[in-house]
């Protein structure tokens, strides 16, 4: 349980970092959509690893699905809290979702047995 708590704490920190990307990319001048994709990919990696450590009885497909749903929910919350609207909101949401989805594809092929 102690090891699981550490993974969950790291995942929460990555989620908070992903939520703060809108302000951070605006201040530094980095490409906004690339930052969202990379930030949410990092969050998805940590969440997937936390689920593998904390819920090993779950099927890997279930772990990937939960990670995708939580990542999509966090991205939607991020767009809502940031106050983005229109095309900017859509591009921000889908770039974050693309980062999460790419992690799921890589994880699916990494779980494959030869």
Buried (B, 14 or more C-beta within 10 A) or exposed (E): EEEEEEBBEBBBEBBEBBBEBBEEBEEEEEEBBEBBBBBBBBBBBBBBBBBBEBEEEBEBEEBBEBBBEBBBEBBBEBBEEBEBEEEEBEBBBBBBBBBBBBBBEBBEEEEEEE
